[in-house]
Amino acid sequence: MLAVLGVVNVLFFFILNRPARTEYEQLQQSMQGLKAQIGTNKSYLASLKNTSTDLDHFEKDKDALLMMHLIQRNSGYSHIVSSLDSMVQRSGVKKTKVAFNLDPKPTAGLNSVAITIPLEGGYKNVVDFIRELEESDTFFLITNIELASSDQAAVTQPGQQPVAVASGGSVGLSLALETYFYQ
């Protein structure tokens, strides 16, 4: 009887021990998965902290951009006119009537100003003017360039359009620019 009772106890031990062992293995696997997820969450949290820090600096960076490259709306036109005039003088081109068009609807606190400036001068002078625009502290965006030779001498071949003679003459140029005022 004791032998039977011992065998039954051993059988119950294995019967009850097997599910517990299986559950223990599942818990071990679950723990390994959770440890991997903790590592992933830590890297994601570090990324979110960096983003948060960048967002904290956003206002300061935005203000620095506005102060460095954009013009306040109150003094905007006078600043643009004087900047363009000095660029024209330095580059040696001639300008005629400059047209300004302010977009009345501000976007993100910025007002877009479209500028059309007709120029005339030698090719090198025109290139110098465009370089002056690119290197200016004021942000100017060239949106359109219309180029035409202002030489009277053009070679016309039968059935073709007139071709300007490359004699180093002057070039007529109409630049469409855009800049922004902040409020």
RAZI-V622295 format. One record per backbone hydrogen bond with DSSP energy under -1.0 kcal/mol. NH is the residue of the N-H (numbers start at 0). CO is the residue of the C=O. If there is no record, write none. Layout:
nh:co
NH:CO
NH:CO
This chain:
nh:co
4:0
5:1
6:2
7:3
8:4
9:5
10:6
11:7
12:8
13:9
14:10
15:11
16:12
17:13
19:15
20:16
21:17
22:18
23:19
24:20
25:21
26:22
27:23
28:24
29:25
30:26
31:27
32:28
33:29
34:30
35:31
36:32
37:33
38:34
39:35
40:36
41:37
42:38
43:39
44:40
45:41
46:42
47:43
48:44
49:45
50:46
51:47
52:48
53:49
54:50
55:51
56:52
60:56
61:57
62:58
63:59
64:60
65:61
66:62
67:63
68:64
69:65
70:179
72:181
78:74
79:75
80:76
81:77
82:78
83:79
84:80
85:81
86:82
87:83
88:84
89:85
90:86
91:87
92:87
93:119
95:117
98:115
100:113
102:111
106:109
109:106
110:180
112:178
113:100
114:176
115:98
116:174
118:172
119:93
120:170
125:121
126:122
127:123
128:124
129:125
130:126
131:127
132:128
133:129
134:130
138:68
140:177
142:175
143:175
145:173
147:171
149:169
154:162
159:156
162:154
164:152
166:164
170:120
171:147
172:118
173:145
174:116
175:143
176:114
177:140
178:112
180:110
181:70
182:108
